[in-house]
Amino acid sequence: MSARDRKRHEYLSRLEAEAAAEPPEDDEEEARNRARRQAHQSAWVEIQLQQAMRAGEFDDLPGAGKPIPGIDRPHDPDWWLKRLIEREKISVLPPALALRREDAELDGVLDRESSPQGVGRVIEDFNARIIEARRQLQGGPPVITPLRDVDAEIEAWTIRRTERVAEQKARLAEIRAAELAAAPPPWWRRLLARLRLLRRRTA
C-alpha cells in the first residue's frame, strides 16, 4: 500500500467512524435523520473523499510513488527496532566487540585532540570502560582489548603530531615554490633583463 493509499484509507476510516457515530436519542425526527444518513453513508463518505482529493489532501505525501521498504520480505516483529538502529546509527555490538572496534580507531580519535591533557582524558575513559566491561558477567565474547598506557600514548601522539606538522610545512613550502615559479617576475627584474640585453647588443 502506497503512502497515498494509506492516507486515503485512514481518511476513509475516520469519515466512516464519524458517520457511524450514534448521537443520543432526542426524538423521532432525529432517529429518521440518522437512519437516512446511515442509508446513504457510503455515498456521503465518497463525496467527502472526492472533496478532500480535489482540495489536495493527498498530494505530495512523503514516500509517494515509492515502494514500501521490506514489503517483499517476511514479517519481522523487530522491524521497527532495526529501522531505529539504522536511522539513528545506534551501536548494538556487545561491549567486547565495541571496545575492539574503538581500539582500532583510537589513534584517529587521539589525533583530533589538541593537547596532551586531552589525550590523557580519552585514554583514562577508554581504560575505565575496559575495566568495567571485564567486571560484567553477562555472557558474550570475552573482553580481550588491552589497556592503554597513558604516558606511552601521549608520547606516540606527540610524535605523530610532530610528523604531521613537518609534512604540512613541507607541503606548504612546495605550494609556495610552485606559485613563485608560475608567477611572472616583478617589473624591475624584467627591466634589468632588458637593459642587459640592450648592453649586449650595443657592445
BAMIMI-680775 format. One line per field, with one value per residue (C-alpha): x, y, z; residue number from 0; residue in three letters. Coordinates in steps of 0.25 Angstrom, whole numbers, plus 2048, in hexadecimal, padded with zeros to 3 digits. Example, Ala and Ser with C-alpha at 12.3 -4.5 7.8 and 13.67 -1.06 7.14 Angstrom:
% BAMIMI-680775
c1 = (831; 837)
c2 = (7EE; 7FC)
c3 = (81F; 81D)
n = (0; 1)
res = (Ala; Ser)
***
This chain:
% BAMIMI-680775
c1 = (800; 806; 806; 7FB; 7F2; 7F6; 7F1; 7E5; 7E1; 7E4; 7DB; 7D0; 7D0; 7CF; 7C3; 7BC; 7BF; 7B8; 7AD; 7AA; 7AB; 79D; 798; 790; 781; 779; 76D; 767; 76C; 77A; 779; 773; 77F; 789; 782; 783; 791; 795; 78E; 796; 7A3; 7AB; 7A7; 7AA; 7B7; 7BB; 7B7; 7BF; 7CB; 7CA; 7C9; 7D6; 7DD; 7D9; 7DE; 7EB; 7EB; 7F2; 7FC; 80B; 80B; 819; 81C; 812; 815; 820; 81F; 81D; 82A; 82A; 81C; 822; 829; 822; 81C; 827; 821; 82E; 82E; 82B; 837; 840; 83B; 83E; 84C; 84F; 849; 850; 85D; 85C; 867; 861; 86E; 872; 87C; 887; 885; 882; 88F; 897; 892; 894; 8A2; 8A5; 8A0; 8A6; 8B3; 8AA; 8A2; 8AE; 8B4; 8A8; 8AC; 8B3; 8BB; 8C2; 8B7; 8AC; 8B3; 8B5; 8A6; 8A2; 8AB; 8A6; 898; 89B; 8A3; 897; 88D; 896; 897; 888; 885; 88F; 887; 879; 875; 86A; 870; 874; 882; 88E; 894; 8A2; 8A4; 8B1; 8B2; 8BA; 8C6; 8C3; 8D1; 8D4; 8C8; 8CC; 8DA; 8D5; 8CA; 8D6; 8DE; 8D2; 8CF; 8DD; 8DE; 8D0; 8D5; 8E2; 8DA; 8D1; 8DC; 8E3; 8D7; 8D4; 8E3; 8E1; 8D4; 8DA; 8E6; 8DD; 8D5; 8E2; 8E7; 8DA; 8D9; 8DF; 8EC; 8EA; 8EB; 8F9; 8FE; 8F8; 8FE; 90C; 90B; 908; 913; 91D; 918; 91A; 928; 92C; 926; 92D; 93B)
c2 = (800; 80D; 81A; 820; 813; 812; 821; 81F; 812; 81A; 826; 81C; 815; 822; 826; 819; 81A; 827; 823; 817; 81E; 81E; 82B; 82A; 827; 834; 832; 82A; 835; 833; 824; 825; 82E; 825; 819; 821; 825; 817; 812; 81C; 81A; 815; 820; 82A; 825; 824; 833; 837; 82F; 835; 843; 840; 83B; 848; 850; 849; 842; 836; 83E; 83E; 833; 82E; 821; 823; 81B; 813; 804; 801; 7FD; 7EE; 7EB; 7DF; 7D9; 7D0; 7D7; 7DB; 7DF; 7E7; 7EF; 7FC; 7FA; 7F7; 803; 80B; 806; 808; 816; 81B; 813; 80D; 803; 7F6; 7EE; 7E6; 7EE; 7E5; 7E7; 7F6; 7F8; 7F1; 7FA; 806; 801; 800; 80E; 815; 81B; 823; 828; 82B; 833; 83C; 841; 84E; 84B; 840; 842; 83F; 833; 82E; 830; 828; 81D; 81D; 81C; 811; 809; 80B; 805; 7F9; 7F6; 7F8; 7EE; 7E4; 7E4; 7E2; 7D3; 7D4; 7CA; 7CD; 7CD; 7CF; 7DD; 7DC; 7EB; 7EF; 7FB; 807; 80D; 81C; 821; 818; 81D; 82B; 829; 822; 82D; 837; 830; 82F; 83E; 842; 83A; 83F; 84E; 84B; 845; 851; 85B; 853; 853; 862; 865; 85C; 864; 872; 86E; 869; 876; 87E; 876; 878; 887; 891; 898; 8A6; 8B2; 8B6; 8A9; 8AA; 8B8; 8B3; 8A7; 8B1; 8BA; 8AF; 8AA; 8B9; 8BA; 8AC; 8B1; 8BF; 8B9)
c3 = (800; 7FC; 805; 7FD; 7FE; 80D; 810; 807; 810; 81D; 818; 813; 821; 828; 820; 822; 831; 831; 828; 831; 83E; 844; 84B; 857; 855; 854; 84C; 841; 837; 83B; 83A; 82C; 828; 82E; 826; 819; 81C; 81E; 812; 809; 811; 806; 7FC; 807; 80A; 7FB; 7FA; 805; 800; 7F2; 7F8; 800; 7F4; 7EC; 7F8; 7F6; 804; 7FD; 7F5; 7F7; 802; 807; 800; 7F5; 7E9; 7F0; 7F4; 803; 809; 80D; 806; 7FF; 80C; 816; 822; 82D; 83A; 83D; 830; 838; 841; 835; 82E; 83A; 83C; 82D; 82D; 83A; 837; 845; 848; 84E; 84E; 85B; 863; 860; 851; 852; 85A; 84F; 845; 84D; 850; 841; 83F; 84B; 845; 83C; 847; 84F; 843; 844; 852; 853; 860; 868; 873; 869; 864; 873; 876; 86A; 86E; 87C; 878; 86E; 879; 883; 879; 876; 885; 887; 87B; 881; 88E; 888; 887; 87D; 873; 865; 85F; 869; 86A; 865; 862; 869; 872; 86C; 873; 875; 874; 868; 861; 863; 85E; 852; 850; 851; 846; 83D; 83F; 83C; 82F; 82B; 82D; 826; 81A; 81A; 81A; 80E; 806; 809; 804; 7F7; 7F4; 7F7; 7EE; 7E3; 7E4; 7E3; 7D7; 7D0; 7D3; 7C9; 7CE; 7D4; 7CB; 7D0; 7CC; 7BF; 7BD; 7C1; 7B7; 7AC; 7B0; 7B0; 7A2; 79D; 7A2; 79B; 78E; 78F; 794)
n = (0; 1; 2; 3; 4; 5; 6; 7; 8; 9; 10; 11; 12; 13; 14; 15; 16; 17; 18; 19; 20; 21; 22; 23; 24; 25; 26; 27; 28; 29; 30; 31; 32; 33; 34; 35; 36; 37; 38; 39; 40; 41; 42; 43; 44; 45; 46; 47; 48; 49; 50; 51; 52; 53; 54; 55; 56; 57; 58; 59; 60; 61; 62; 63; 64; 65; 66; 67; 68; 69; 70; 71; 72; 73; 74; 75; 76; 77; 78; 79; 80; 81; 82; 83; 84; 85; 86; 87; 88; 89; 90; 91; 92; 93; 94; 95; 96; 97; 98; 99; 100; 101; 102; 103; 104; 105; 106; 107; 108; 109; 110; 111; 112; 113; 114; 115; 116; 117; 118; 119; 120; 121; 122; 123; 124; 125; 126; 127; 128; 129; 130; 131; 132; 133; 134; 135; 136; 137; 138; 139; 140; 141; 142; 143; 144; 145; 146; 147; 148; 149; 150; 151; 152; 153; 154; 155; 156; 157; 158; 159; 160; 161; 162; 163; 164; 165; 166; 167; 168; 169; 170; 171; 172; 173; 174; 175; 176; 177; 178; 179; 180; 181; 182; 183; 184; 185; 186; 187; 188; 189; 190; 191; 192; 193; 194; 195; 196; 197; 198; 199; 200; 201; 202)
res = (Met; Ser; Ala; Arg; Asp; Arg; Lys; Arg; His; Glu; Tyr; Leu; Ser; Arg; Leu; Glu; Ala; Glu; Ala; Ala; Ala; Glu; Pro; Pro; Glu; Asp; Asp; Glu; Glu; Glu; Ala; Arg; Asn; Arg; Ala; Arg; Arg; Gln; Ala; His; Gln; Ser; Ala; Trp; Val; Glu; Ile; Gln; Leu; Gln; Gln; Ala; Met; Arg; Ala; Gly; Glu; Phe; Asp; Asp; Leu; Pro; Gly; Ala; Gly; Lys; Pro; Ile; Pro; Gly; Ile; Asp; Arg; Pro; His; Asp; Pro; Asp; Trp; Trp; Leu; Lys; Arg; Leu; Ile; Glu; Arg; Glu; Lys; Ile; Ser; Val; Leu; Pro; Pro; Ala; Leu; Ala; Leu; Arg; Arg; Glu; Asp; Ala; Glu; Leu; Asp; Gly; Val; Leu; Asp; Arg; Glu; Ser; Ser; Pro; Gln; Gly; Val; Gly; Arg; Val; Ile; Glu; Asp; Phe; Asn; Ala; Arg; Ile; Ile; Glu; Ala; Arg; Arg; Gln; Leu; Gln; Gly; Gly; Pro; Pro; Val; Ile; Thr; Pro; Leu; Arg; Asp; Val; Asp; Ala; Glu; Ile; Glu; Ala; Trp; Thr; Ile; Arg; Arg; Thr; Glu; Arg; Val; Ala; Glu; Gln; Lys; Ala; Arg; Leu; Ala; Glu; Ile; Arg; Ala; Ala; Glu; Leu; Ala; Ala; Ala; Pro; Pro; Pro; Trp; Trp; Arg; Arg; Leu; Leu; Ala; Arg; Leu; Arg; Leu; Leu; Arg; Arg; Arg; Thr; Ala)
***
